[in-house]
Amino acid sequence: MSGTLHSIDASPLLLSLQVAAVATVLALLMGVALGWLFARRPFPGSGVIEAACMLPLVLPPTVIGYGILVLAGRRSPVGGWLREHFDYTLIFNWHGAVVASAVVALPLVLKSASTAFAQVDRALEAAARTLRQSPWSVFVRITLPLAWPGILAGTLLAFARAMGEFGASLMVAGSIPHQTQTLSMAIYDAVQAGQDQTAFLLALVTSVLSIAVLLASNRFLSLRLR
């Protein structure tokens, strides 16, 4: 077992952390903005848009991957333009795994942020406005700090989800060793190759990381509920 442990390539773990971190930042920025919008500034059709943003929770990963290929693949208008003008493509690129992971992680941040913003006491915001605080100042000093424990709990869940993303990332980025092969893909490839010990150790590492993130998420969630 020790020999197998020393022979395991660490690049899938490092790439998974890199992809999950960037994807989580993207999901956090979009999730907080959309969560505030849906919680505080609902508009006609906002429920439909929110439901569309939540679709990655229920859609098969292959559908999400196919959607990304249709929108940003080499034959799509966007993908073709990027390739022609910048010689750049998301396909078979770790950036594609980031996009896929961000899409599947977004609903977790969005729902947590929307709920957290809805539970902030409006009276505290009104009191701040009486002190001639600007809307941005009220948001940064009052609203966001009060909602932050719930947002952070959702963000940690989003990170864990991004770490475990497989289907959509495989369709968009592929499983190229040292380039796009994340932990989940490395486990799949090890099983396919009959490398049971390697697959077990990689699965163990993934499980330990996920448990640590879930414990941290539960900790911040408990702070919000106090």
C-alpha positions in Angstrom: 0.0 0.0 0.0 2.8 2.4 0.9 4.4 1.8 -2.5 1.1 2.6 -4.2 0.8 5.7 -2.2 4.2 7.0 -3.2 3.5 6.2 -6.9 0.3 8.2 -7.0 0.4 11.3 -9.2 -0.5 14.4 -7.1 -1.5 16.5 -10.2 -5.2 15.4 -10.2 -5.5 16.6 -6.6 -3.8 19.9 -7.2 -5.8 20.5 -10.4 -9.1 19.6 -8.6 -8.3 22.2 -5.9 -7.4 24.8 -8.5 -10.5 24.2 -10.6 -12.8 24.1 -7.5 -11.3 27.3 -6.1 -11.7 29.3 -9.3 -15.2 27.8 -10.0 -16.3 28.6 -6.4 -15.1 32.3 -6.7 -17.2 32.6 -9.9 -20.2 30.9 -8.4 -19.9 33.2 -5.3 -19.8 36.4 -7.3 -22.8 35.4 -9.4 -24.7 33.7 -6.6 -24.5 36.7 -4.2 -25.5 39.1 -6.9 -28.4 37.0 -8.1 -29.4 36.0 -4.6 -29.7 39.6 -3.5 -31.7 40.4 -6.7 -34.2 37.6 -6.2 -34.5 38.2 -2.5 -34.7 42.0 -2.5 -35.7 43.1 -6.0 -38.1 40.6 -7.4 -39.5 41.5 -10.9 -41.9 39.9 -13.3 -40.3 36.6 -14.5 -37.7 36.5 -11.7 -39.1 33.2 -10.5 -38.6 31.7 -13.9 -35.0 33.0 -14.1 -34.3 31.7 -10.6 -35.7 28.3 -11.5 -33.4 28.2 -14.6 -30.4 29.1 -12.5 -31.3 26.1 -10.2 -31.6 23.6 -13.1 -28.1 22.3 -12.6 -29.2 20.7 -9.4 -31.6 18.4 -11.2 -30.3 18.1 -14.8 -28.0 15.2 -15.7 -24.4 16.4 -15.9 -24.2 15.3 -19.5 -27.0 17.8 -20.3 -25.0 20.6 -18.7 -21.9 19.5 -20.5 -23.7 19.4 -23.8 -25.2 22.8 -23.2 -21.7 24.3 -22.6 -20.5 22.6 -25.8 -23.4 24.1 -27.7 -22.8 27.6 -26.3 -19.0 27.7 -26.2 -17.8 24.8 -28.3 -15.5 25.2 -31.3 -18.4 25.2 -33.7 -20.5 27.7 -31.7 -20.5 31.4 -32.5 -18.8 32.3 -29.3 -16.3 29.4 -29.4 -15.6 30.1 -33.1 -15.0 33.8 -32.4 -12.6 33.0 -29.5 -10.7 30.6 -31.6 -10.4 32.9 -34.6 -9.4 36.0 -32.8 -7.5 34.7 -29.8 -6.7 31.1 -30.8 -8.4 30.1 -27.6 -10.9 27.4 -26.7 -12.6 26.1 -23.6 -12.7 22.6 -25.0 -10.0 20.2 -23.7 -8.8 23.0 -21.5 -8.9 23.1 -17.7 -10.8 26.4 -18.1 -13.7 24.3 -19.5 -13.7 22.3 -16.3 -13.9 25.6 -14.3 -16.9 26.7 -16.3 -18.7 23.3 -15.9 -17.9 23.2 -12.1 -19.1 26.8 -11.7 -22.4 26.1 -13.4 -23.1 23.1 -11.2 -22.0 24.9 -8.0 -24.0 28.1 -8.7 -27.3 26.9 -7.4 -25.9 26.1 -4.0 -24.5 29.6 -3.5 -27.6 31.2 -5.0 -30.1 29.5 -2.8 -28.1 30.1 0.3 -27.5 33.7 -0.5 -31.1 34.3 -1.4 -32.3 32.8 1.9 -29.7 34.6 3.9 -30.6 38.0 2.4 -34.3 37.4 3.0 -33.7 36.8 6.7 -31.7 40.0 7.3 -33.7 42.3 9.6 -34.8 45.2 7.4 -35.1 47.4 10.5 -31.3 47.4 10.9 -30.9 48.5 7.3 -33.5 51.3 7.8 -31.7 52.5 10.9 -28.5 52.7 8.9 -30.2 54.7 6.2 -31.4 57.2 8.7 -27.7 57.9 9.5 -27.3 59.0 5.8 -25.5 55.8 4.8 -25.5 55.2 1.0 -27.2 52.0 -0.3 -23.8 50.5 -1.0 -22.6 51.4 2.5 -25.7 49.8 4.0 -25.1 46.6 1.9 -21.4 46.3 2.8 -21.7 47.3 6.5 -25.1 45.8 7.5 -26.7 43.4 5.0 -23.7 41.4 3.8 -22.1 40.8 7.3 -25.5 39.6 8.6 -26.0 37.3 5.7 -22.4 36.2 5.4 -22.6 33.0 7.6 -25.3 31.6 5.4 -23.6 32.6 2.2 -20.3 31.1 3.4 -22.1 27.8 4.3 -23.5 27.6 0.8 -20.1 28.6 -0.7 -18.4 25.7 1.1 -21.0 23.3 -0.2 -20.4 24.8 -3.7 -16.6 24.1 -3.3 -17.3 20.5 -2.4 -19.7 20.1 -5.4 -17.1 21.6 -7.7 -14.4 19.3 -6.3 -16.6 16.3 -7.2 -17.8 17.4 -10.6 -17.3 14.7 -13.2 -19.8 14.3 -16.0 -20.0 17.9 -17.4 -16.3 18.5 -17.0 -15.5 15.2 -18.8 -17.6 16.2 -21.8 -16.1 19.7 -21.9 -12.5 19.3 -20.8 -11.8 15.6 -21.2 -9.5 13.6 -19.0 -6.0 14.5 -20.1 -3.3 13.7 -17.5 -1.5 16.7 -16.1 -3.8 19.0 -18.0 -7.5 18.4 -17.4 -7.6 15.2 -15.3 -9.2 16.0 -11.9 -9.6 13.6 -9.0 -12.9 12.3 -10.1 -11.6 11.6 -13.6 -8.5 10.0 -12.2 -10.6 7.7 -10.1 -12.7 6.7 -13.1 -9.5 6.1 -15.2 -7.9 4.0 -12.4 -11.0 1.8 -12.2 -11.1 1.4 -15.9 -7.4 0.4 -15.9 -7.9 -2.1 -13.1 -5.8 -0.1 -10.6 -8.0 -0.8 -7.6 -5.6 0.4 -4.9 -5.0 3.7 -6.7 -8.7 4.2 -7.2 -9.3 3.5 -3.5 -6.7 5.9 -2.3 -7.9 8.7 -4.6 -11.5 8.0 -3.4 -10.3 8.2 0.2 -8.6 11.5 -0.4 -11.7 12.9 -2.1 -14.0 11.7 0.8 -11.8 13.2 3.5 -11.7 16.5 1.7 -15.4 16.5 1.2 -16.1 15.6 4.9 -13.9 18.4 6.0 -15.7 20.9 3.8 -19.1 19.7 5.0 -18.1 20.0 8.6 -17.0 23.6 8.0 -20.2 24.3 6.2 -22.3 22.9 9.0 -20.3 25.1 11.5 -21.1 28.3 9.6 -24.7 27.3 9.1 -25.1 26.8 12.9 -23.7 30.3 13.4 -26.4 31.7 11.1 -29.1 29.9 13.0 -28.1 31.2 16.4 
